[in-house]
Amino acid sequence: MIYENNRGFFPIIKDINIQVIFKVCIVGAGPVGLRLAIECALLGARCVVVEKRDRFSRHNVLHLWPYVITDLKNLGAKVFYGKFATGQIEHISIRQLQCILLKIALLVGVEIYQNVTFIDVIEPLTSTQGWRAQFEPAIHPVVSTYEFNVLIGADGRRNSLHGFQHKEFRGKLAIGITCNFVNHHTREEQNFEEISGVAKIYNPQFFNDLQQQASIDLENIVYYKNETHYFVMTAKKQSLLDKNVILQDYPDAARLLARDNVNFPQLCNFACEAAQFATKSSPQFTFEFAENHYGTADVQMFDFTSLFHAVNASRIVERNGKQLFMGLVGDSLLESFWPTGSGVGLGFFGLFDTAWAIYRFAKREHPLKVLVERESIYMLLSQSTPENTKSNHQLYSINPATRYQNLNSRSCTIDEIRHLYDSDSIPTIDMNNNHVTSAKTHRTPVRRSQSSKQIPVTLPTNESTDKESTLIDWCEEIVDSYAMEIKNDSKAFQNSLAFCAIVHYYRPDLIDFKSLQPDRPISNFQILFDIMHDQLSLPIDRKLQNSLILSMKSSIGERIHQSALVILQLLYKHFQQDHQKSRHRRSNTILIEHSPPILQPAQKPIEQSNENNNNNPPKKVSALVAHYSSGEISSTHNPNFAHMQTERPPTFCFYCKEKVSIQDWFVVEKNVLHVKCFKCETCHLQLRKTNYQIK
């Protein structure tokens, strides 16, 4: 098999049987869609591609980045098209590239169906059903019943997938014209010299002669000779008006280039005259237009200064325990600026990034982690060029680390992408972290796998009043030092700060309590649930999560809800099991992050005097300074303080080995650092506690 030694045994797929885990449906059989289908097939997925057209008819020529040429050669492109990338040729027609990728895709087992139009997604109604799609025609022997859990939109700017927003980037009006002429391969045509791209500022004589001889005013022009003679040029509006190509001048670009405002025969004459001058053809030679998909002359005029970029590259939707990964690639994701020739280059980069996200999704990683990494990498895509990416193209793979130089796969935070995870078993959250009431709240919650141990939930009853009082007293003792009160008031539970304070009290390395905001309760609760599930091995049932969040909305000033007591009970059992060990660790550690500022009885006179002078409670830093610098107060409470004070060595930064003052302490993995020293070892970017990973 072609490509067998290089990518058929890609090392990342050895640890799982992806073939059983996921099926892929790709909408659109363009170059990017077909290339992604090949990559998914090499990963072991069943892949189905649907295309609404019945033939490849696009003659436009694509500029190829060096790594794209290397990738296609490794796939065996020269076996199917011997002239591919010969000599200095760095371009290929879209049709020819599609034919090459189609043959390779069929060889690796991709299923491709033409004359099939994607309409919409069909959600699973029960837990035994999977995700399907509605197609046109409605009855198809394969795709009508095909169930998948990965859906990719590769159908260009039209973008049939719902749920993705796009933003428009518009500059000063620039009118582009593309045209394709039949290449008869005559001797004169073989002597035509290609123009890889020339602008007026670099060769003004060429454009001045064109304007004088043909009354055509261009800003730049490109000519590639392939199966057709392909021209793309930027024409000035006034020149098009003078040549009667545009009938009326309008300030609105859409109305200016509307079909009823364009004289098509004059547009064809305009393109022919420009082509004759650019190729220096003889007067006897005439250019014959190639036919497009509609059977007309293949010439088009468009406004290329209006580009659309997807706001997000992926989404994950969950219904009845079935998750669906949705993503965009190609022009659906990021429209390229044609003068840069970056269409296929960025398109292939984007599909590799999507394949990596599919692989992570197939490994059953947490959806939010998959989305964080995918969106972080997407932020780098539009900035990528052949110059700022890695130069060893033979090592390129779907792993972004093999392609991007300054890769930070956690530049996005979970809060920024949480709205991209749409589930019927957890509250839906918009981009502002506001709770959105879902119309599908009656759906069955997600069924966890048996390997995920679920802690049984037992709500306190009337007979457990003493137990409830113990939990409240225990919680109040902890949160008192965080300037919170919970007696007969559920406000601290409503925004999750009380729960987070308990976690921070025992495990300050897991949560940055200062970053929590009382006015963002949904975000705080999700942080709490993630920590309990991932770090404390305390997974919370989705029903309980919903009950807790929704009940807190209407329980201000009322008795503490039973859902809150369940969470308290779980935290109490978890931390009290290791209570003696935790107390020993805190009594022998001087790190601020591991020593919460609890004011002891000996400190109450100071606290009371402060309250007389100022109604505000003591600040945390002030309490810490008082706790560690006041010898009388500390020694009254802790007889070991004098011994700790005399034997405690100075604290030094783990990275730069310089002394760290109390105010600059920054604790990561139980090591003290300066904030400025918390950087990535590879790219030296400043890190936060929420976006780093130790290797």
Secondary structure as GFF3:
##gff-version 3
##sequence-region A 1 695
A	DSSP	pi_helix	4	8	.	.	.	ID=ss1
A	DSSP	three_ten_helix	11	13	.	.	.	ID=ss2
A	DSSP	alpha_helix	18	21	.	.	.	ID=ss3
A	DSSP	beta_strand	23	27	.	.	.	ID=ss4
A	DSSP	alpha_helix	31	42	.	.	.	ID=ss5
A	DSSP	beta_strand	46	51	.	.	.	ID=ss6
A	DSSP	beta_strand	61	63	.	.	.	ID=ss7
A	DSSP	alpha_helix	66	75	.	.	.	ID=ss8
A	DSSP	alpha_helix	77	80	.	.	.	ID=ss9
A	DSSP	beta_strand	91	93	.	.	.	ID=ss10
A	DSSP	alpha_helix	94	107	.	.	.	ID=ss11
A	DSSP	beta_strand	111	114	.	.	.	ID=ss12
A	DSSP	beta_strand	117	122	.	.	.	ID=ss13
A	DSSP	beta_strand	132	136	.	.	.	ID=ss14
A	DSSP	beta_strand	150	153	.	.	.	ID=ss15
A	DSSP	three_ten_helix	156	158	.	.	.	ID=ss16
A	DSSP	beta_strand	166	170	.	.	.	ID=ss17
A	DSSP	beta_strand	175	182	.	.	.	ID=ss18
A	DSSP	alpha_helix	187	190	.	.	.	ID=ss19
A	DSSP	beta_strand	195	199	.	.	.	ID=ss20
A	DSSP	alpha_helix	204	214	.	.	.	ID=ss21
A	DSSP	beta_strand	218	225	.	.	.	ID=ss22
A	DSSP	beta_strand	228	235	.	.	.	ID=ss23
A	DSSP	alpha_helix	237	242	.	.	.	ID=ss24
A	DSSP	alpha_helix	253	256	.	.	.	ID=ss25
A	DSSP	three_ten_helix	259	261	.	.	.	ID=ss26
A	DSSP	alpha_helix	264	279	.	.	.	ID=ss27
A	DSSP	beta_strand	299	303	.	.	.	ID=ss28
A	DSSP	beta_strand	306	310	.	.	.	ID=ss29
A	DSSP	beta_strand	314	319	.	.	.	ID=ss30
A	DSSP	beta_strand	322	328	.	.	.	ID=ss31
A	DSSP	three_ten_helix	330	332	.	.	.	ID=ss32
A	DSSP	three_ten_helix	338	340	.	.	.	ID=ss33
A	DSSP	alpha_helix	343	362	.	.	.	ID=ss34
A	DSSP	alpha_helix	367	381	.	.	.	ID=ss35
A	DSSP	three_ten_helix	393	395	.	.	.	ID=ss36
A	DSSP	three_ten_helix	400	402	.	.	.	ID=ss37
A	DSSP	alpha_helix	414	417	.	.	.	ID=ss38
A	DSSP	three_ten_helix	418	420	.	.	.	ID=ss39
A	DSSP	beta_strand	421	423	.	.	.	ID=ss40
A	DSSP	beta_strand	428	429	.	.	.	ID=ss41
A	DSSP	beta_strand	435	436	.	.	.	ID=ss42
A	DSSP	three_ten_helix	462	464	.	.	.	ID=ss43
A	DSSP	alpha_helix	465	479	.	.	.	ID=ss44
A	DSSP	three_ten_helix	480	482	.	.	.	ID=ss45
A	DSSP	alpha_helix	491	494	.	.	.	ID=ss46
A	DSSP	alpha_helix	497	506	.	.	.	ID=ss47
A	DSSP	three_ten_helix	513	515	.	.	.	ID=ss48
A	DSSP	alpha_helix	521	534	.	.	.	ID=ss49
A	DSSP	alpha_helix	542	553	.	.	.	ID=ss50
A	DSSP	alpha_helix	562	577	.	.	.	ID=ss51
A	DSSP	alpha_helix	579	587	.	.	.	ID=ss52
A	DSSP	three_ten_helix	592	594	.	.	.	ID=ss53
A	DSSP	three_ten_helix	601	603	.	.	.	ID=ss54
A	DSSP	alpha_helix	604	613	.	.	.	ID=ss55
A	DSSP	alpha_helix	620	629	.	.	.	ID=ss56
A	DSSP	alpha_helix	631	637	.	.	.	ID=ss57
A	DSSP	alpha_helix	641	647	.	.	.	ID=ss58
A	DSSP	three_ten_helix	662	664	.	.	.	ID=ss59
A	DSSP	beta_strand	666	668	.	.	.	ID=ss60
A	DSSP	beta_strand	671	673	.	.	.	ID=ss61
A	DSSP	three_ten_helix	675	677	.	.	.	ID=ss62
###
